[in-house]
């Protein structure tokens, strides 16, 4: 039985074999861990589904291969022919009894079936698996694109929006992609910058260390470059007062300790809940762009960026608007722990319409974050600081304030909608008692 590199998500095209738990010649049973794989977002143990013997390992530890690659072969217990079965001892036969010879019977001659030679193929790549998503069959302007043309455009990095189709009703054909790539008229979909060779040459005389780029860092680089070049970002910033929230949070945590609970609410927990409340109040912002349509959601699914070794990941909390602050806090602690251990399942870090990136704990007071497609917005949260503010009677007092910046996809969220979302978020943070109801 061939053991394949599994696909841990719709956008995952390859995986790195991190650890082999079995060696060639080992016997395995269903449920035994064979190996552990790492993708750009998580790691997972792969178990055997049949009993047998591990007879071959095709992918070494640390090697990255596409989804569908044969990484090992397990000979199932029933595969081996029973040639080794002991031959039973002969049994003494009774004395033969003479019998009349039977009449001869005509036996038809059947021609032997022709031997069909096996189809030649690479034993390591028997499964044809696409390594990337080639996009929709119809562009936003209504132009149709053939499957082959979409694949060629992705491989040659030709921007389909820049190609004029020569097929029926303007359909883009494979020959149109070939012509655009050859002439340079199609323009590359994504700029790649200077080549690695030219950059290395500039620093040839400067002492340096070469650090290999792992799958996670490659994916982060590709997706964020794609985001900045294909998503029309705009930014809105607003200061938010935290005095009421800090008081409520301190009281809630003190009450939890008095009751013997280990619950400890963080500012991030309040931010997640407040953003979910704002998404409910401004449903136009709870949406994503899907080329020729907008998907608008009825629940607030919010991603939270988590820094892990080698990069970051954004687990998504589902239907936050219907959860209590304590439930949000416990779920957040759980996903952060599993994210840092790379144990999240693909369903836990996909989807959502908006995300939160909080760098306040690092002392960063204000920044703008890059949207993580297909999400349509991300809220950048800075550190709190004491600032002078004017009181109602005209006097000056000091208050706790943090700056938040909303990055919006202008295809989905207009300026007014983004401003309404920030206004609703600000009201929820500055009046946090409503978040407890």
Buried (B, 14 or more C-beta within 10 A) or exposed (E): BBBBBBBBBEBBBBBBBBBBBBEEEBEBEEEBBBBBBBBBBBBBEBBBEBBBBBBBBBBEEEEBBBBBBBBBBBBEEEEEEEEEEEEEEEEEEEEEEEEEEEEEEEEEEEEEEEEEEEEEEEEEBEEEBEEEEBBBEEBEEEBBBBEEBBBBBBEBBBBBEEBEBEBEEEBBBBBBBBBBBEEEEBEEBEEEEEEEEEEEEEEEEEEEEEEEEBBBBBBBEEBBBEBEEEBEBBEBBEBBBBBBBBEBBEEBBEEBEEEEEEBEBBBBBBBBBBBBBBBBBBEBBBBBBEEEEEEEBEBBBBBBBBBBEBBBBBBBBBEBBEBEBBBBBBBBBEBBEBBBEBBBBBEBBBBBBBBBBBBBEEEBEBEBBBBBBBBBBBBBBBBBBEEEBEEEEEEEEEBBBBBBBBBBBBBBBBEEBBBBBBBBBBBBBBEBEEBEE
